[in-house]
Amino acid sequence: MDLSAIAADLAAHWHVYATMPFIAALIGYLTKRVAIEMMFRPLEFRGIRPFLGWQGVIPANSRRMATTAVDLLTKNLLDPREVFARLDPEEMVAQLEEPLLKAVDEVTREVFETYQPRLWEMLPARAQQVLVDRVRAQAPEVVKRLMREVSANVDEVLDVNDMLINAMVRDKSLTCRLIREVAAPEFRFIARSGIGFGFVIGLVQLIAWALTKQPVIMPIFGFVTGFVTDWLALKMIFYPRQPRRFLFFTWQGMFQKRRAQVAADYGALIAEEVLTAGNVLEAVLTGPRADKLFALVTREVQRTVDAQAGLAKPLVALAVGGREYQQMKQAAAEKAIAYLPETVKHVESYATDALDVRNTIVEKMQQLTPLEFEGILRPAFKQDEWKLIAVGAVIGGLVGELQVLLLLH
């Protein structure tokens, strides 16, 4: 080994050698940025299936990601029975009073005008109002009974898992946001760590090039830079789970270290965009178990009609026990159900405050074990992180080859 020749070459081409650690640092940074963006973009597949193309890792696996997140929510963070028990039937009725009474008024008049139009028209206005008032007087108690029954048997009228998974799969950007916003500091760390790790590897690359002058050195080191820095950054996010001392410093996986902030951000996102009162009400009214709720409403409405029939003898005398009376009861139930979506919108604000999803999640997340806590974010990386590392390595190798061309030519 001719050290004087090496020294002479270093002196003659010092500016080329000086760029090597910086280019390696740039490779480290760029490969991280590309890997991060490839996790989330594009939302839909672009390319020619199945040979060429790409879809963001998270959007491509949105159902798996959503299922994992929902399992964590329902098993460790939220008990649907406990949460929905916070809805006070008395307060619900108070919030619904105006739209509820309006709906009852319209349903009662429409049903009687449809099934007993002549008799209804013959009744004096005062008698009509008395009948409507009697039905309205029963409405609050009917709603309270429904609320108590729904709260006690929430699993029968609401499939929480189905609601949450569908909400996240339907809006892939929501699943991406849930991960990207909660883990924003971790993603910044991944990108910035590439600069430091890349610079160190670039110094080794400089020495190797000075000693060998082999063109293959550049793409190899570019490949290694992309591979090692991606792998190391991903590991440093999660490990070690507990603080551990390394020589002169102590390190703990960034995600574990930020537990309090992660809990606050995650709770806020779930409460504001996933498990919202609006989504819950929509799922109750349109979800796979909506027929259970409608059966409850039908039963209560028909019970109310029966209770009032004896008080409306002039009207019911011609129909009691007949097929038309049964049709009238069914029509009243169907119309009441049709009014439900518009009526329940008036309780969204109260329900949001009462359910208190955000604070519940934050409190329960603080009680998770490190391994359980890791499960909030880890599924976003675990199954497909090899793709991200491989992409970083390939990009690093290509940039290394570009360096060779620049150095030689």
Buried (B, 14 or more C-beta within 10 A) or exposed (E): EEEEEBEEBBEEEEEBBEBBBEBBBBBBBBBBBBBBEBBBBBBEBEEEEEEEEBBBBBBBBBBBBBBBBBBBBBEBBBBBEEBBEBBBBEBBBEBBBEBBBBBBBEBBBEBBEBBBEEBBEEBEEEBBEEBBEBBBEBBBEBBBBBBEBBBEEBEBBBBBBBBBBBBBBEBBBBBBBBBBBBBEBBBEBBBBBBBEBBBBBBEBBBEBBBEEEEBEBBBBBBBBBBBBBBBBBBEBBBBBBEEEEEEEEEEBBBBBBBBEEBBBBBBBBBBEBBBBBEBBBBBBBEBEBBEBBBEBBBBBBBBBBEEBBEEBEEBBEEBBEEEEBEBBBBBBBBBBBEBBEEBBBBBBEBBBEBBEBBEBBBEBBEEBEBEBBBBBBBBBBBBBBEBBBBBBBBBBBBBBBBBBEEBEE
